[in-house]
Amino acid sequence: MLGPFSAAAVIPSFETFVEDFGITITQASYFVSVPIVFLGVFPLVWSPVSKRIGRRPVLLASALLSAAMHFAAAYTHSYGALMTTRVFQAIFISPPQSIGANMVGEMFFQHEKGAKLGIWTLLTSLGPPVAPLIMGPLVYQTGKWQWTFWLLACINLGQFVLYIFLAPETAGFERPERAIDGTEARPLSSERTEKTPWWHLYFKFRRVSSDPWSQLPIEVVRPLAMVVKLPVILPTLAYSLVFAYCNVLLTVEIPSLLGRKYNLNAQQIGLQFVGAVIHLNVRGLQGAVLGEIFAGTGSDWWMVWRTRRASGNREPEYRLPFGIPGVLLALQNTPAGAWNVTPIVGVAIALFGTQLVTTVVYAYAVESQPAELQPRVPGFIAFARQLYAFTAPFYLNIPYETLGYAKASGLLAGLAGGVGVICLVLCLTFGRKWRAKGI
């Protein structure tokens, strides 16, 4: 959550950046879009590093170094210096973007992955709208954008403390496989070692893999080979379009579209994200949580039921029907002609749909690959999503300025909805054949 949260936290400060640094509102938006690409690229590096030294040391270092970069950002006095700290902070906070899904796979069994991955993706989806909602009133009441980074640094330090007590090591252990009903399907090898003492998971740091460091450069780029796997690349394309034209569009363009159109201050800009979190006091959060229940736990139950009907034959494609309505719902975010609650309602509906797509895509793409390839999938999805999202702020203003709000939103919704639904339908129809052929 804190990766997207940190990237979006500066949104209410755009106008303040314009005044302090003498830049345009578009240049101010680069404080969000530039970190986005580093949040996508560097998880490819952290994943093989954590595979060797363990997840826990990487998470601890991530939180501590991110706090240092946020403290440094609060004391910068130029556009370039602040951008530099934003880049390094994105690099250091990015590990959970890839190893988070791997840790879910290490802690839970196959029949639980949909629901557990859904909780992880839910927090990722909540990061961008929650950050401006908190930082907007903070910047408005203090009058200083520096308070954004001081608060982020304190959050990272709190995260570091929580990691110490609540994040044991999860890598480097042999685990049994489980059948659909949760019973053990394949026992551990007879040469199993004694149970690891619990305190070793918290206080003992060790190499968890003997893989040589010389192979690290190859492993960094290896997840990119997923581009030739159709059951991975097509859902990833659908998810990337929804993410760019829902999450990125809402978080980056709200200050320039709604903020300037209705002359909103920093606090009012932050409150525009309330629909994504608490729509009409409670419904937005319910929408996000209901989206997660529907896509995660609901699709897990559906998978169990379909598998039993198919005499125990579990197919990843059974999960895909839950993603198609999500693509359509995620694009309900057209701004109104005069300020009213309509955009806020649209944000809440969009978040519900985005959560459906996110959970289904991650779960399906991971399950569609053999066990030895599954750890590469989350890093590839994050890379593709963030890379496409990085380009969006550079051109999203153009259709809104030339076509108007309604037509531009319709164009982007048609593009993401049309391509997204086609990609998921293709996987639903041909996914089993593609997996059988290894493509």
Disulfide bonds with the S-S distance in Angstrom:
none
